[in-house]
């Protein structure tokens, strides 16, 4: 069951933001976290 606000959110958001923007944001966050882990692990 989807919440009622999800339909209006996806309808109001551009396809470019949905398919490129949000995955890029997630990739940047995960990349920064991975970099921090590697930076901390190496002396």
Backbone as a printed PyTorch tensor [residue, N CA C, xyz], in Angstrom:
tensor([[[  0.8460,  -1.1840,   0.0000],
         [  0.0000,   0.0000,   0.0000],
         [  0.8900,   1.2460,   0.0000]],

        [[  0.6910,   2.0910,  -0.9600],
         [  1.5110,   3.2930,  -1.0710],
         [  0.8380,   4.4580,  -0.3490]],

        [[  1.6350,   5.3250,   0.2430],
         [  1.0450,   6.4970,   0.8990],
         [  0.4500,   7.4460,  -0.1350]],

        [[ -0.5490,   8.2230,   0.2440],
         [ -1.2250,   9.0910,  -0.7290],
         [ -0.3430,  10.1950,  -1.2970]],

        [[  0.6950,  10.6180,  -0.5520],
         [  1.5430,  11.7070,  -1.0450],
         [  2.5170,  11.2340,  -2.1140]],

        [[  2.7420,   9.9290,  -2.2390],
         [  3.7550,   9.4450,  -3.1750],
         [  3.3600,   9.7070,  -4.6210]],

        [[  2.0930,   9.6090,  -4.9410],
         [  1.6490,   9.8550,  -6.3090],
         [  1.8910,  11.2880,  -6.7430]],

        [[  1.5870,  12.2280,  -5.8890],
         [  1.7930,  13.6290,  -6.2480],
         [  3.2820,  13.9640,  -6.2990]],

        [[  4.0910,  13.3090,  -5.4560],
         [  5.5290,  13.5550,  -5.4830],
         [  6.1190,  13.0960,  -6.8160]],

        [[  5.7830,  11.8860,  -7.2430],
         [  6.3340,  11.3690,  -8.4990],
         [  5.7580,  12.0900,  -9.7040]],

        [[  4.5390,  12.5670,  -9.6170],
         [  3.9380,  13.3010, -10.7270],
         [  4.5620,  14.6900, -10.8610]],

        [[  4.9620,  15.2870,  -9.7390],
         [  5.5000,  16.6490,  -9.7670],
         [  7.0030,  16.6830,  -9.9970]],

        [[  7.6850,  15.5430,  -9.8710],
         [  9.1310,  15.4990, -10.0270],
         [  9.4910,  15.1370, -11.4590]],

        [[ 10.4600,  15.8270, -12.0250],
         [ 10.8410,  15.5630, -13.4040],
         [ 11.5010,  14.1900, -13.5410]],

        [[ 11.3310,  13.5510, -14.6980],
         [ 11.9640,  12.2380, -14.9020],
         [ 13.4860,  12.2870, -14.7840]],

        [[ 14.1030,  13.3900, -15.1960],
         [ 15.5540,  13.5070, -15.0770],
         [ 15.9840,  13.4540, -13.6150]],

        [[ 15.2560,  14.1160, -12.7500],
         [ 15.5870,  14.0850, -11.3300],
         [ 15.3640,  12.7000, -10.7400]],

        [[ 14.3180,  12.0170, -11.1860],
         [ 14.0370,  10.6950, -10.6390],
         [ 15.0630,   9.6630, -11.0720]],

        [[ 15.4580,   9.6790, -12.3510],
         [ 16.3120,   8.6200, -12.8920],
         [ 17.7970,   8.9500, -12.8450]],

        [[ 18.1620,  10.2190, -12.7010],
         [ 19.5770,  10.5920, -12.6680],
         [ 19.9530,  11.3100, -11.3740]],

        [[ 19.1340,  12.2090, -10.9280],
         [ 19.4840,  13.0440,  -9.7780],
         [ 19.5410,  12.2980,  -8.4680]],

        [[ 18.4840,  11.5650,  -8.1440],
         [ 18.4540,  10.8800,  -6.8530],
         [ 19.4530,   9.7270,  -6.7750]],

        [[ 19.6020,   8.8900,  -7.8110],
         [ 20.6660,   7.8710,  -7.7390],
         [ 22.0590,   8.4850,  -7.6220]],

        [[ 22.2900,   9.6190,  -8.2840],
         [ 23.5850,  10.2860,  -8.1640],
         [ 23.8160,  10.7560,  -6.7430]],

        [[ 22.7960,  11.2760,  -6.1060],
         [ 22.9140,  11.7150,  -4.7170],
         [ 23.2550,  10.5370,  -3.8030]],

        [[ 22.5860,   9.4080,  -4.0050],
         [ 22.8680,   8.2180,  -3.1980],
         [ 24.2920,   7.7290,  -3.4530]],

        [[ 24.7240,   7.7390,  -4.7190],
         [ 26.0790,   7.2960,  -5.0510],
         [ 27.1250,   8.2090,  -4.4190]],

        [[ 26.8760,   9.4960,  -4.3980],
         [ 27.8250,  10.4220,  -3.7790],
         [ 27.9380,  10.1810,  -2.2750]],

        [[ 26.8190,   9.9520,  -1.6220],
         [ 26.8430,   9.6930,  -0.1820],
         [ 27.5920,   8.3980,   0.1120]],

        [[ 27.2900,   7.3370,  -0.6380],
         [ 27.9760,   6.0610,  -0.4190],
         [ 29.4570,   6.1520,  -0.7700]],

        [[ 29.7850,   6.9010,  -1.8130],
         [ 31.1800,   7.0870,  -2.1690],
         [ 31.9550,   7.8400,  -1.1070]],

        [[ 31.3490,   8.8580,  -0.5410],
         [ 32.0090,   9.6170,   0.5220],
         [ 32.1960,   8.7530,   1.7640]],

        [[ 31.2000,   7.9300,   2.0770],
         [ 31.3270,   7.0390,   3.2360],
         [ 32.4260,   6.0050,   2.9970]],

        [[ 32.4870,   5.4500,   1.8010],
         [ 33.5380,   4.4830,   1.4760],
         [ 34.9160,   5.1130,   1.5060]],

        [[ 35.0290,   6.3200,   1.0060],
         [ 36.3000,   7.0270,   1.0360],
         [ 36.7470,   7.2760,   2.4790]],

        [[ 35.7800,   7.6510,   3.3320],
         [ 36.1160,   7.8950,   4.7360],
         [ 36.6020,   6.6200,   5.4150]],

        [[ 35.9920,   5.4890,   5.0820],
         [ 36.4020,   4.2110,   5.6760],
         [ 37.8020,   3.8540,   5.2020]],

        [[ 38.0650,   3.9710,   3.9080],
         [ 39.3860,   3.6290,   3.3620],
         [ 40.4470,   4.5830,   3.8890]],

        [[ 40.1200,   5.8350,   3.9740],
         [ 41.0560,   6.8470,   4.4870],
         [ 41.4000,   6.5680,   5.9410]],

        [[ 40.4190,   6.1130,   6.7000],
         [ 40.6530,   5.8140,   8.1130],
         [ 41.4510,   4.5180,   8.2810]],

        [[ 41.2730,   3.5680,   7.3700],
         [ 41.9180,   2.2530,   7.5170],
         [ 43.3970,   2.2840,   7.1380]],

        [[ 43.7660,   3.1640,   6.2260],
         [ 45.1680,   3.2040,   5.7870],
         [ 45.9420,   4.2090,   6.6330]],

        [[ 47.1330,   3.8350,   7.0580],
         [ 47.9030,   4.7430,   7.9160],
         [ 48.5310,   5.9030,   7.1400]]])
